[in-house]
């Protein structure tokens, strides 16, 4: 398939060996908006080939038949690969080790950002 999941931090579809199922955004405008607002990401490309992989639903999610294919009845709700601070709902199960890892990662990110701002400021001071 080769279609990449639009959820930030999710690597589904990036590996051609990955067989995770993906779902397109609903055609219905209301449903589509519910999906888009459920995903913790800004500027989600609202395109026909924008997909969300099945990892973002609980194991036993409700399905409905649409255009001859089964698809989730509800918007995605599982974003364990995304930093907890970004998830709009607190319903996803806390994964302490993963959370610690992502916290560490964002700490490093902020450190690098701060460093870049400092070096930029230095450049301005020299001018
Ligand atoms: Zn995904």
Boltz pocket constraint, residues with backbone or C-beta under 6 A from the ligand:
constraints:
  - pocket:
      binder: B
      contacts: [[A, 5], [A, 6], [A, 7], [A, 10], [A, 11], [A, 12], [A, 52], [A, 53], [A, 54], [A, 55], [A, 56]]
      max_distance: 6.0
